[in-house]
Amino acid sequence: MTHKLKIIPLGGLGEIGKNMTAIEFGTDIIVIDCGLGFPDEDMYGIDIVIPDISYLKSNAEKVRGIIITHGHEDHIGAVPYVIHDLNVPIYATPLTAALIELKLEEHDLLYNTQIFTKKAGDVFRLGCFNIEFIAVNHSIADAVALAIKTPIGTIVHTGDFKIDLTPVQGKVIDLPRFGQLGNEGVLALMSDSTNVEKPGLSASERKVGETFDMLFKNCDQRIIITTFASNVHRLQQIIDVAAKYKRKVAITGRSMENILRVATVLGYLNAPENVLVDLAQINKLPKDKVVIISTGSQGETMSALYRMAFSEHRQINISPGDRVIISASAIPGNENMISKVIDELFHKGAEVIYDRNTALHVSGHASQEEQKMMLALVRPKYFIPVHGEYRMLVKHAELGRLMGVEPKNVVIAENGKVIEISKKSVKLNGAVQSGAVMVDGMGVGDVGSVVMRDRHRLAEDGMVVIVVTLSSWDNALLSDPEILTRGFVYVKEAEDMLEELKRVTKETVIACDESGVKDWSAIKSRIKSTVSSYLYKTTKRSPMILPLISEV
């Protein structure tokens, strides 16, 4: 029997985040990345979303391991939830492995999980697959692409990448290795599509360092900078320019503190002696000798910058004249939260520098010319755009065809769709269960469509609770119904309506009694139907109706 190679995206296609892909051949499956996504605005109360791994759980005996390309949340954030159900080894570079360990430790899963540390250039075997880590540049250290040798050919998965010829630290992307793989023959290329709509080349991270230098020079204000905690190279540049201008640096925000500690221990971040100080010392120093690096670049309500802006931070208060630098771009969906924080900072009298025309942030993702270069080097037979919303996948597919991939060999897939590859053809063939599993507090997957529908109704129209007291002897109504509302009307301004609701409910209960309806569920159903109808006719609103029967 001839096995077909299957590539099964479980997250990351048609969306930003939640990256996860399974590659299957015969009795072996490997999983690439294990990321989370952020909830949509209408996912009330949901903290994060993770991929649906039903297919992997039903084929658990085939899964040989999870391979992580880098340490961003959209690639490692789901690990604690997935590893709980799918106890397989994890393979990652040193910084990525350390960040995963922090997550597993928080969930008390660290000592039950095998994590194997690999570095760029390492090759290891999982089942029938040989996997090689290849150095790439990204907005976090230790990012890698993958060359996966399968029984029918080589797959190259770029992970998130850019081409930065002057990186702050670490290796330049290993373009010669990609070219070598192209010369040897690549069956399929899976390539990052995030920045496909941007022409040209992505700027080097060093551009941000130059901007920091300009903003620090001759500045006599206290400087507060917020950026992505995981961008170790940017943290290094902030510390270096602070040391140059004789400023002390303090860190605030748990994720920033964790990253700084881990990156320093592993040697990815080096602070000159006596530059880093405890946050408690900051208020004792002259303002022109201080830099505070903070979490909160996305306006998160629990972040350090948010707490500073709204006077909730225990140690730092924003003062008129503070220079606040926002060195990050907005993740889609976070724009309103960021604007809210910026407005509040202006209210406090701070100078806020966030102008997109200033090089305060550069992308970690390849723009069009870099994506073309990757295609030119690898020269794949089949091309599969990954990591991006649907329009991005379509645009990237166009680039693939422009770079010489035969149109029939370019596949635009969706989460759950099975991409079946042989040496002669590629096609979509069938689907597996996929989608978003919602995480709400400690609950994973227990908030489904019914609960979300209820939350939508509560958020949009509120709730009306109707308490009816019946006799345990003959089901007779013993007193007037009690009406409670939440998020629907203010009781004192709607007394007439609530009295009418009591009358409608009372008549419904009496009608049930006269017609011989004794079953409580049937009585509740009739109350709900009658009250819903009355309220819609009266208010054109449809609040959640919750009838409760008390027996005396």
Disulfide bonds with the S-S distance in Angstrom:
none
